[in-house]
Amino acid sequence: MSRVPLQCPACNASLLVPESAAGRRARCSKCQSRFVVPDAEELLDIQIAQMAREELGQRWHENETENETENEVLAAAVAPPPRPRPKPKTVGAHEAPTGDTVMGLPAPAPTRKPAAKPAPKHDATPAAKPPPPKQQATPTPPANRPPPSAAAAAPTNQTYRDDPSHPPDRPYLVVRNVEPHGVLFAFEARWLRHRGFQTSLPKRCAHSGETKQLTARPVVAKNRTHDTTTRARAIEMHYEQDVGSKFSPCALIDTIARLEGVKEPFDAPLLYYAGAGHTNDALACRGTRAADGTALVEIQIPHGEVALSWLQRINGVCDPACDKLQADIDGLGSNAWLAVPEKIRQRLEAWCHFERGEKFLIYLRDADMTTADAGLGGIVVTDRRLLYHKYRQSLSISLNQETTLHVRTDDRIARLTLESHGRMTKAGKIARSKINALVDALSDAPRLRVTVGKK
């Protein structure tokens, strides 16, 4: 006899209830309180939701394992040989942090200035100077000083700067990638020890943009920890602090000094902020190296407006990258993505992976799922694809191929079927009231045709 997982309404204990108990009274084995088991239809919904959640957790685990493998390969390829040092005590993924962890940290490591580059060697005999160039009839403007007209006109095909070491005398952020899931930045690792840079991230949740009930945490480069099996969140938990009226970012930086269990120079703390709904979420961050061997940090800020605010603080509001990032955030449908409730976005990220430059348009929940299960399955439309996911079935259709979407309605729902190259594929169900929203989102699809009719 199959059993359905339930939670006791009194003590929230996890229980297994047989299907035959549907609609009957039961008693919790932990707190002995009595409650009524949901009816058969509700139990079926609970089973379906449990299957979807298990699949969601498996996909998250597979994505994390894939990222960790990639980071380990990268670390082995580019990491310098480790310096001899005592092995620090690390914290496991499920160990609770002790109250004296922060106070028991070692003294901050001395700041190391980057080694000066050796001066180029010169021969004893100076080389002959080349002959001066011939004078042109029309004088050209000096190098590095374009004419006023050229400086005023912004190029239409502008791209982001790709050199994090420019300018060399202050921190600088380079935009690596922009997608609805967030903005990927890169910067030189040496700026992690810059006091102003350590506290430069806006005091807003990096995931949602909220400003209330924040927790301050240091960013952890996962692939630069001594123990690659340790989650970045486990290290963050040692040092995080609630943001209240007496909170001081500089005081927290002084208390942390350096991140135990993280390799230099990535052990210097850079603070970011998370809201109450992101207790277990750590920012995606990794250490890497440039072609010349310079140590770099790549970090993804999920919330587009928080990312833009940070870029303006570091590079300056007049940096052309700020205007381009604002345009990219708007152009990629980030506002439409952020309009989706945060919990649903987290679920969508497990099965809806956007391509580079892909614009999010709309998400529609599958009609077989309850409102509480929104995000576990349904339809996602972008400017390039139509994606469908339900339980263990996934489908992705390019809007540039000849496809017909058949929408057949009854009194309550609309059943979707995709026809391509003579093959018919079911694409789930949506509420009848959402048909117009789906048709509008697909109105610009170049080669996808939508037909709507009754069943």
Phi, psi and omega in degrees: 000126182287150180239148183247131178287131177227167174244136178296128181293345182266313185242001179062021177289146179281127182232156174243118185246130177294149181298331182293346181272006182303128178080359182258166178278145180222168180232134180289132181285349182261308183255356177066012177282152182258147179206168180260126178289137178303158181288178186299320181294318178292323177298321178296318177299321180294319178297316180297316179296322179296318177299317181294320180293321178297319178295321179299315178296324178294320179294319176300318181295318179295319179296319180293318179297319179297317179294320180295320178297317179297319180294322179295320178296317179295319181296321180292332183279324189244347185287138176288162179299138184292145176279146179293126180202155180299142179288119182283160176281127180254161182252132180290169184293334184245012179273138178278138180291144178276160185290336183258018182296314183292318183289340183267014181287152177291166181296151182298140179291143180297143179291128181257124178281142178298139182297137180290139179289136180296143180291143180296142179282139180245144175289158180295325180261120182294145180287151180291137181287139178291154180297145181296145180293155180288144179290134177273158180293320180251119181296141178262152180294152181300153178296151179064014178221081183293158178297156183305322182295322180289325180290329184282330183270119179278137179294145181282332181257040183296139177239164179285148174295145186247012183241103181292346182271009177246127354284154187282348188260005178204162179298148181211134180258136175247132178275116179274320185201147177229124178214168180302333180286345181152182182244128180262120180252159171223144177205164179290136183295336182295337181283354174297337179265005177278122188300315179294323180291326182298333181244025188273340181295139182301148180278066177219153178299124182292343181266322187239345182084001180293157181243003183248152177052054183267154173236131178270134183218155173272144176287138181239122174282105189302319185278008177242021173271151180293326178251106185289349178275351182278132177286145178300325181296327179296324178286320179301323185299336180294331193241352186294154184213137178294142180267108178238194182294333181259011182288136178230114179301319181294322178295322178292321177299317179296322180292319181290312180065297178208155181272116180292133179090007179242138184286149175291150355271015185278003181274357177281137187280136169238116186279140167224173188233143179228144180275179185296331181278004183231045181299322185256010183259126175251148178293143176286117184214142178210156174263144180211186180223146176282174181298331180271006178092359180293132179288128181236159174238132174245128184221137180254125176260113186296322185273122186298318182291325176294319178298316180296318179298319178295317179299319179294324179293319186276309185274340184098143184293342180273355178294131180302335180298332180293314178295321180293319179295319177300317179294320180292321178298316179291320184289333181272007179074026181297326179294320177294323179293317180289341177287340176286135180308144188301318180298322179291321178300319180298322179289321180296325183298339181287332183232351180248096181258114182284145173279165180297125179080006181281138185258124177283136180245309186199152171234134178234125181290142176292139186292341179281352182253145179283170178299325180294339181259012181302136181102338179284343178189165180140204183246133172238131178243130173241183178283357181239329190220162166245121182247140180227138178213135177204116183057250183251014179252129178230148183212139177223120182242126176287138179282358179263005176250154182294110183216146175239128176259113179267125179246113181246124189249156166230206185291336189234320187234169176235127179265133185252136177223132179258131178244119182215125180055039177081000181255141179251130181228128178290140181233034173083195182226151174225163177295144182300329181291347183263004183297314182298321178297320179294316180297318179297319181294332181262007185296331181263006179294124188293326188228016178254127182249139182246128175241133182239131180200173179276155182294000000 
